[in-house]
Amino acid sequence: MPSPMTAISTDVLVVGGGPCGSSIATRLARAGHHVTLVEKRSGPRHKACGDILSPRAVAELAGIQIDPTQIGGHLVQGVRLTHGRHAVESPWPEHPDFPQHGIVVRRDRLDEHLRDRAVTAGATLLMGHEAVSPIAERGFVRGATVQLVSDEGEVTGTREIRARFIVVADGANSRFGRGLGTSRQRKWPYAIAARTYFASPRTHETWVETSLGLPDPNGQPVAGYGWIAPMGDGNVNVGVGVLSSHRNIKSLNTLKLLTSFCASIADDWGIDPNAGLKAPTRLRLPLGGSVTPKMGPTFLVVGDAAGAANPFNGDGLEAAFLGGRLAADVLEEALTTGNSTSLQRYPVLLDEELGRYRKVGRLSARFLGRPAILKPALHVASRSDAAMGAVLRIATNEMRNDASAGGAERAYRLADIISRFAPSW
């Protein structure tokens, strides 16, 4: 049994050094609180994501003085939506609170940069430290037992970290969260994503390309999409994402779907589909706030650990940053006033920000998994540039509330009304 190490006491223990956990640590450390951030990996990680920051995510990062272009982020002006031979270039929707661009940045660089900023703000960072079980006293979580893990994955020691409050931000399928009693709503949709990198002469493109209606092995359109994200560094990020509502999801091999998609875009993007720069990675991602509970008397659950990813497009970063900001606000209040009941505001604030949107997204995901609905929906969307633009506005939650509101907003309002009478899928 590995020997225990010296215990640590802290105001807030943040479990998980990804974007969400690091942004919370930065906010709280800047406010003068003692924060300890633990990350189970000892170095950068290769995650099955698109490396794409939407304008909303860019705005959230700007709120903590983070500029991803400083670490090689590549500006993109919008999304090129394709279906069959039809393609529409849709700029990011105009919004008074967000920039008019997104950014593609390597996830490992972003994670490392955000952790560095947390340390600069005053947080204590412990890499290679995996929180494996909560410390409970009189029914309250008071910290975590942490294993020290070497680069080779060997457990070399244990220690206790005691804290007034704990933030669970260790990603999808959170081991620590399950130790606190979290679980996913099994009837709600999830996504499966797979991606890799290729060298491409089109690396400096300023449009993220999204392909709708990818065919499964039976020739039926998949409830999901493929993407190509230009990195600006000689490479492109290529991936696919599929909703669990797809009729044949259990028999669908996402890695094979990725292989087929890479072959289909090879000539257009100048890639060698047999020369991926990294082995493909695959991830199962809960969506739409499907993991509960979001809080306890002394803890909050955030980001992918709370199933926060957008149910329309699988984007987890913007929801992670938004949830992280709200979590930091209620923790700041609890720490300042000494009243832990402030944590009860967190799920309420989340629901006010995203509750209706998430329910509409879950409802849409359920119906789009049916070919009888998906096929005509793709046909209608691909016939009109305006319809494709509306798809983008809804998928990125950047709808307009002023006189410029159009078809996207009307369609969403109708879906919102319908969702109010639907079960809480």
MIMAR-735219 format. One line per field, with one value per residue (C-alpha): residue number from 1; chain; x, y, z. Coordinates in steps of 0.1 Angstrom, whole numbers, plus 2048, in hexadecimal, padded with zeros to 3 digits. Layout:
# residues N
k = NUM|...
c = A|...
east = X|...
north = Y|...
up = Z|...
***
This chain:
# residues 425
k = 1|2|3|4|5|6|7|8|9|10|11|12|13|14|15|16|17|18|19|20|21|22|23|24|25|26|27|28|29|30|31|32|33|34|35|36|37|38|39|40|41|42|43|44|45|46|47|48|49|50|51|52|53|54|55|56|57|58|59|60|61|62|63|64|65|66|67|68|69|70|71|72|73|74|75|76|77|78|79|80|81|82|83|84|85|86|87|88|89|90|91|92|93|94|95|96|97|98|99|100|101|102|103|104|105|106|107|108|109|110|111|112|113|114|115|116|117|118|119|120|121|122|123|124|125|126|127|128|129|130|131|132|133|134|135|136|137|138|139|140|141|142|143|144|145|146|147|148|149|150|151|152|153|154|155|156|157|158|159|160|161|162|163|164|165|166|167|168|169|170|171|172|173|174|175|176|177|178|179|180|181|182|183|184|185|186|187|188|189|190|191|192|193|194|195|196|197|198|199|200|201|202|203|204|205|206|207|208|209|210|211|212|213|214|215|216|217|218|219|220|221|222|223|224|225|226|227|228|229|230|231|232|233|234|235|236|237|238|239|240|241|242|243|244|245|246|247|248|249|250|251|252|253|254|255|256|257|258|259|260|261|262|263|264|265|266|267|268|269|270|271|272|273|274|275|276|277|278|279|280|281|282|283|284|285|286|287|288|289|290|291|292|293|294|295|296|297|298|299|300|301|302|303|304|305|306|307|308|309|310|311|312|313|314|315|316|317|318|319|320|321|322|323|324|325|326|327|328|329|330|331|332|333|334|335|336|337|338|339|340|341|342|343|344|345|346|347|348|349|350|351|352|353|354|355|356|357|358|359|360|361|362|363|364|365|366|367|368|369|370|371|372|373|374|375|376|377|378|379|380|381|382|383|384|385|386|387|388|389|390|391|392|393|394|395|396|397|398|399|400|401|402|403|404|405|406|407|408|409|410|411|412|413|414|415|416|417|418|419|420|421|422|423|424|425
c = A|A|A|A|A|A|A|A|A|A|A|A|A|A|A|A|A|A|A|A|A|A|A|A|A|A|A|A|A|A|A|A|A|A|A|A|A|A|A|A|A|A|A|A|A|A|A|A|A|A|A|A|A|A|A|A|A|A|A|A|A|A|A|A|A|A|A|A|A|A|A|A|A|A|A|A|A|A|A|A|A|A|A|A|A|A|A|A|A|A|A|A|A|A|A|A|A|A|A|A|A|A|A|A|A|A|A|A|A|A|A|A|A|A|A|A|A|A|A|A|A|A|A|A|A|A|A|A|A|A|A|A|A|A|A|A|A|A|A|A|A|A|A|A|A|A|A|A|A|A|A|A|A|A|A|A|A|A|A|A|A|A|A|A|A|A|A|A|A|A|A|A|A|A|A|A|A|A|A|A|A|A|A|A|A|A|A|A|A|A|A|A|A|A|A|A|A|A|A|A|A|A|A|A|A|A|A|A|A|A|A|A|A|A|A|A|A|A|A|A|A|A|A|A|A|A|A|A|A|A|A|A|A|A|A|A|A|A|A|A|A|A|A|A|A|A|A|A|A|A|A|A|A|A|A|A|A|A|A|A|A|A|A|A|A|A|A|A|A|A|A|A|A|A|A|A|A|A|A|A|A|A|A|A|A|A|A|A|A|A|A|A|A|A|A|A|A|A|A|A|A|A|A|A|A|A|A|A|A|A|A|A|A|A|A|A|A|A|A|A|A|A|A|A|A|A|A|A|A|A|A|A|A|A|A|A|A|A|A|A|A|A|A|A|A|A|A|A|A|A|A|A|A|A|A|A|A|A|A|A|A|A|A|A|A|A|A|A|A|A|A|A|A|A|A|A|A|A|A|A|A|A|A|A|A|A|A|A|A|A|A|A|A|A|A|A|A|A|A|A|A|A|A|A|A|A|A|A|A|A|A|A|A|A|A|A|A|A|A|A|A|A|A|A|A
east = 800|80F|818|803|811|80B|7E7|7DD|7C2|7B3|794|78A|795|790|790|79B|7B3|7A0|792|775|788|7A5|78E|77D|79E|7AA|78B|78C|7B1|7AF|795|7AE|7A3|7B9|7B2|7C2|7BE|7C5|7C9|7CE|7E4|808|809|7F4|7D7|7C9|7A4|789|77D|77D|794|77A|772|751|74D|73A|758|770|75C|75C|782|786|774|792|7AB|7B3|7BB|7BF|7D1|7EF|7F4|7F0|7CA|7BE|7A0|783|767|74B|73F|73D|71E|71E|704|70B|716|706|71C|715|72E|71D|730|72C|70B|70E|70A|70F|722|738|754|74E|767|76E|790|79F|7BA|7CA|7B9|7D9|7E8|7C8|7C6|7EB|7E6|7C8|7D9|7F7|7DF|7D0|7F2|7FB|7DB|7E7|7D7|7EB|7EE|7F5|7FA|7F9|7E1|7C0|7A4|796|77E|76D|774|753|74D|72B|71A|72F|74A|769|784|792|7AB|7C3|7DA|7FC|7FF|820|825|823|801|810|801|81E|80D|7ED|7E4|7C5|7BA|7A1|78C|76E|760|766|761|75D|76B|77C|76A|751|74B|759|766|767|744|736|745|72F|710|70E|6FF|6F4|6CF|6CF|6B2|6C3|6D9|6FF|718|735|752|772|78D|7B1|7C9|7D7|7EF|7DC|7E4|7C3|7CE|7CA|7A5|78F|770|769|759|73C|72D|709|6F8|717|70C|70E|718|6F4|6F3|6DC|6E5|6F5|6E6|706|721|745|75C|77D|78D|7AB|7C6|7DB|7FB|7FC|7E2|7BD|7A7|78F|774|751|736|717|6F8|6ED|6CA|6D7|6C2|6E0|6F7|700|70D|71D|743|74D|772|767|750|76E|783|767|763|789|789|76C|77E|7A1|7A3|791|7A7|7C7|7CB|7D9|7BE|7D8|7F0|7DF|7F6|7E8|7D5|7AF|79F|77B|766|743|734|715|700|6E8|6EE|6E6|6FB|6EC|6EE|700|708|708|70D|732|738|72F|731|73B|744|744|741|71F|717|717|71F|707|6ED|6EB|710|723|738|743|75A|741|72A|748|754|731|72B|74E|746|725|736|752|738|725|745|752|732|733|758|753|733|73B|719|71A|6F6|701|70A|6E5|6E3|6FA|6E1|6C7|6DE|6E7|6C3|6BC|6D8|6D5|6B7|69E|6B9|6C5|6A2|69C|6BD|6B6|694|6A3|6BE|6A3|690|6AE|6B8|69B|6A3|67F|685|6AA|6A9|68F|69E|6C0|6AF|69D|6BC|6D3|6BC|6C0|6DD|6C7|6BC|6E0|6E8|6CA|6D8|6F9|6E8|6D3|6F0|707|6EC|6F2|6CF|6C5|6AB|6A7|696|6AF|6A1|697|690|6A7|698|674|67D|68D|670|658|66E|670|64A|648|663|64F|635|64F|65F|680|695
north = 800|822|837|855|878|898|8A3|8C5|8DE|8F6|90C|8FB|8DB|8D9|8B5|8B6|8CE|8D2|8F3|8F4|8EB|902|920|91C|919|939|94D|942|946|969|971|968|945|927|90F|8ED|8DF|8BA|8A9|884|886|890|8A0|8AB|896|88C|890|888|8AC|8C4|8DE|8F9|916|927|94C|947|932|94D|967|952|94F|974|978|96A|97B|95D|961|940|950|955|92F|92A|92C|930|948|93A|950|936|914|905|8EE|8D3|8B8|8A4|8BD|8DB|8F2|912|928|936|951|94F|95F|984|988|9A7|994|97D|983|97D|960|93E|92F|90D|904|8E4|8D7|8CC|8F0|8FF|8E9|8F0|915|917|903|91B|938|928|924|948|953|941|91F|900|8E7|8C2|8AE|888|889|876|87C|859|85B|877|87D|87E|88A|88C|88A|8A6|8A2|8B2|8A9|88C|870|875|85C|867|858|856|85C|836|834|825|831|83D|84C|859|879|88A|8AC|8BD|8DA|8EF|8E9|8D1|8D6|8B7|8BE|89E|899|881|860|872|858|870|87D|859|857|874|863|874|860|866|867|848|852|873|874|872|876|861|874|869|87E|881|899|89B|8B1|8C6|8E2|8F3|8F7|91D|91C|933|91D|8FE|8E5|8D0|8B3|8AA|889|872|84F|831|80F|80A|82B|83C|85F|861|877|88A|89A|89A|8B8|8C6|8E1|8F3|8F8|912|8FE|8E7|8CF|8CA|8B9|8A0|88F|881|883|86D|870|852|857|84A|82B|813|823|802|7F3|813|813|838|832|821|83F|856|841|844|869|86F|85C|871|892|888|897|8B7|8BE|8AF|896|873|85F|844|85D|86A|87D|86D|84D|855|85A|853|862|85C|87D|884|8A1|8BC|8BB|896|88F|896|8A2|8C3|8CB|8C0|8D3|8D7|8CE|8D8|8C3|8D6|8D1|8AF|89F|8AF|8A5|8CA|8C6|8D7|8BD|8CD|8CA|8B9|8D8|8D5|8F3|910|8FF|8F6|91A|927|90E|915|93A|933|91A|932|94E|938|92B|94E|958|939|93F|964|961|940|934|913|915|92D|90D|906|922|910|8F8|914|92C|910|909|92E|930|90F|8FB|902|900|8DE|8D0|8DB|8CC|8AA|8A9|8B1|896|87C|884|889|865|859|857|860|882|887|882|89C|8B4|8B2|8B6|8D6|8E5|8DF|8EF|912|927|938|916|90B|92B|925|903|913|92D|913|8FA|915|925|947|950|975|986|9A6|9B2|99E|97D|966|942|932|944|93C|918|916|928|90E|8F1|901|902|8DE|8D4|8E2|8C6|8AB|895|8A1|88E
up = 800|7F7|815|81E|81A|82D|82E|81E|829|811|80C|7EC|7DD|7B7|7AA|785|774|753|746|75E|77D|774|76D|78E|7A0|78F|798|7BD|7C1|7B2|7CD|7E7|7F1|7F6|7DA|7D3|7B0|7AA|789|786|767|76B|748|72A|71F|6FC|6FE|6E4|6DE|6C1|6D1|6C8|6DE|6D4|6D7|6F8|705|6F9|70C|72C|72A|724|745|757|740|72B|706|6F4|6D7|6EE|6EE|6C9|6C6|6A2|69B|688|67B|67A|670|64D|64F|635|62B|60C|5F1|602|617|62A|63B|65A|66E|693|69D|6A7|6CC|6E2|6FD|6E8|6CF|6AA|6A8|6B7|6BE|6B7|6D0|6DA|6F9|70A|706|713|731|73A|735|74B|767|765|768|787|797|78E|79F|7BF|7BD|7C7|7AA|7B0|790|791|7AE|7AA|7C3|7C8|7E5|7FA|81E|830|854|864|842|832|818|827|80D|7F9|7FC|7DF|7CE|7C0|79D|78A|765|760|773|792|7B4|7C9|7E7|7F7|809|817|80B|822|816|81F|7FD|7E0|7BB|7A6|783|779|759|74A|75E|77D|795|7B2|7A9|7AA|7CD|7D7|7C8|7A6|789|765|75B|746|72F|726|707|707|6EB|6DF|6CF|6BE|6AE|6A3|691|66E|65B|642|629|634|658|656|64B|65F|65F|674|65D|669|655|65D|655|655|64A|661|653|647|634|64D|659|67B|696|69A|684|679|67D|670|685|676|690|67F|687|669|676|678|693|683|697|698|6B2|6B5|6CC|6E0|6D1|6B0|6A8|6A4|6BE|6CF|6AF|6A2|6A4|6A8|6A0|67F|678|67E|665|64B|650|64D|62C|61F|626|61D|5FA|604|622|614|630|630|642|64B|65B|67A|690|6B0|6B6|6B5|6D7|6E1|6FC|70A|715|72A|71D|728|74D|74F|76E|790|7AC|7A3|7C7|7EB|80B|805|7E1|7BD|79D|77E|759|749|76C|76D|749|73F|71A|701|6F6|6D3|6C9|6E5|6ED|712|715|714|72D|743|744|74B|766|774|777|789|7A0|7A9|7B0|7C9|7D9|7DD|7EF|805|80E|814|829|83A|82F|81B|812|7F6|7E3|7DF|7C6|7AD|79D|79D|78A|772|76B|765|74C|73A|746|72A|70F|71C|71D|6F9|6EF|700|6EF|6CD|6D2|6D9|6B9|6A2|6AA|695|66F|666|677|671|64B|643|65D|64B|62A|634|646|628|60F|61E|629|643|651|654|666|67D|686|690|6A6|6B8|6BC|6CB|6E1|6D2|6C9|6C7|6DD|6CA|6AA|695|6A3|686|67D|696|6B3|6A7|6A3|6C5|6D6|6C7|6D3|6F5|6F8|6ED|706|723|71E|719|734|742|729
***
